[in-house]
Structure formats: C-alpha cells, structure tokens
Amino acid sequence: QVQLVESGGGLVQAGGSLRLDCAASGRTFSAYGMGWFRQAPGKEREFIAGISWNGGSTYYAESVKGRFTISRDNAKNTMSLQMTSLKPEDTAVYYCGASRKSYPIPRAGADYDYWGQGTQVTVSS
C-alpha cells in the first residue's frame, strides 16, 4: 500500500503561481512512477504531468507544457508540481497518483494504483 497526501492548493489570481506537493508513505516510493491529474467540475479527470521512478523522464499534457514543472525527491518521498502563469481554466481539484508502471510514463488513470484525496486549485480572472 502507498498512501498519498496532496497539499498546497488554494486561490490565486490569473498569472500567479502555486506549488503542489504530494507526500507518500508506505511501500518504496522510488519504485513507482508518479503523476498529477486534475478534474474540473463537470469534466473527466485528466492527466497533466508524469515522472518516472528516478525523475529521469517527465511528460506533460499540452495544456500545461511550459507552465508546469513536475519533480520528485525520492529521499523525502515527495513529489511536487510547480505551476506558473496560471489561468482560470486551470481551476480544478488536483490529484497525485502512484503507478507500478514507470516508463513509458503512464497517462491513463487506470494505470495508476494509488491516489491522494485531492487538493483544490482555484484561479480567479
């Protein structure tokens, strides 16, 4: 079992920045590929960024490429998402997930085995 807890969400104005963190406990964190997803009201959960087990590979959805940066620290069992140039359309509940598949970086929610509870990000215009 892996337990994931997200933090760092909140309210920010358009153009601003936020950093989300995902803290993991349980089985060996470094064994898992990690990803960030988000779900806006009335929409399906969508993949936005993923990182391989050692941080050597990352993948971003087109909607966030160049604005968001995913990283992980296996020594601290944490993963982060630095979000810049935020837009109102980035408003959503953000979830971190852990996958036994690490490379290629999984982008489907069904490939993730564990999820956090989510953290709300609201971007005002």
SULGISUL-V294801 format. One record per residue. N is the residue number from 1. RES is the residue in one small letter. NEAR is the number of other ideal C-beta (glycine too) atoms within 12 Angstrom. D_LAST is the distance of its C-alpha to the last C-alpha in whole Angstrom. Layout:
N,RES,NEAR,D_LAST / N,RES,NEAR,D_LAST
This chain:
1,q,12,40 / 2,v,29,37 / 3,q,20,34 / 4,l,37,31 / 5,v,26,28 / 6,e,34,24 / 7,s,24,23 / 8,g,27,20 / 9,g,32,17 / 10,g,22,14 / 11,l,17,11 / 12,v,26,9 / 13,q,18,6 / 14,a,21,5 / 15,g,17,9 / 16,g,22,11 / 17,s,23,14 / 18,l,34,15 / 19,r,28,19 / 20,l,41,20 / 21,d,30,24 / 22,c,43,27 / 23,a,27,30 / 24,a,33,33 / 25,s,18,36 / 26,g,17,39 / 27,r,17,41 / 28,t,16,41 / 29,f,31,37 / 30,s,25,38 / 31,a,22,40 / 32,y,38,36 / 33,g,40,34 / 34,m,53,30 / 35,g,47,27 / 36,w,54,23 / 37,f,41,22 / 38,r,39,19 / 39,q,24,19 / 40,a,24,16 / 41,p,13,17 / 42,g,8,20 / 43,k,13,20 / 44,e,13,23 / 45,r,26,23 / 46,e,26,22 / 47,f,34,23 / 48,i,39,21 / 49,a,42,24 / 50,g,40,27 / 51,i,40,30 / 52,s,28,34 / 53,w,27,36 / 54,n,21,37 / 55,g,26,33 / 56,g,16,35 / 57,s,21,33 / 58,t,33,29 / 59,y,26,28 / 60,y,26,24 / 61,a,24,22 / 62,e,14,21 / 63,s,21,18 / 64,v,32,18 / 65,k,16,21 / 66,g,13,20 / 67,r,27,17 / 68,f,35,19 / 69,t,26,22 / 70,i,39,24 / 71,s,26,27 / 72,r,36,30 / 73,d,20,33 / 74,n,22,36 / 75,a,11,38 / 76,k,16,35 / 77,n,27,34 / 78,t,30,31 / 79,m,45,28 / 80,s,31,25 / 81,l,44,21 / 82,q,23,20 / 83,m,38,16 / 84,t,21,15 / 85,s,23,12 / 86,l,34,10 / 87,k,25,8 / 88,p,19,6 / 89,e,22,10 / 90,d,38,11 / 91,t,28,11 / 92,a,33,14 / 93,v,27,17 / 94,y,46,19 / 95,y,35,23 / 96,c,47,25 / 97,g,43,29 / 98,a,41,32 / 99,s,34,34 / 100,r,19,38 / 101,k,23,37 / 102,s,31,36 / 103,y,21,37 / 104,p,16,36 / 105,i,32,33 / 106,p,29,32 / 107,r,27,29 / 108,a,19,30 / 109,g,23,29 / 110,a,15,33 / 111,d,25,34 / 112,y,30,33 / 113,d,24,35 / 114,y,29,33 / 115,w,30,30 / 116,g,33,28 / 117,q,19,26 / 118,g,26,23 / 119,t,32,20 / 120,q,25,16 / 121,v,37,13 / 122,t,26,10 / 123,v,29,7 / 124,s,17,4 / 125,s,14,0
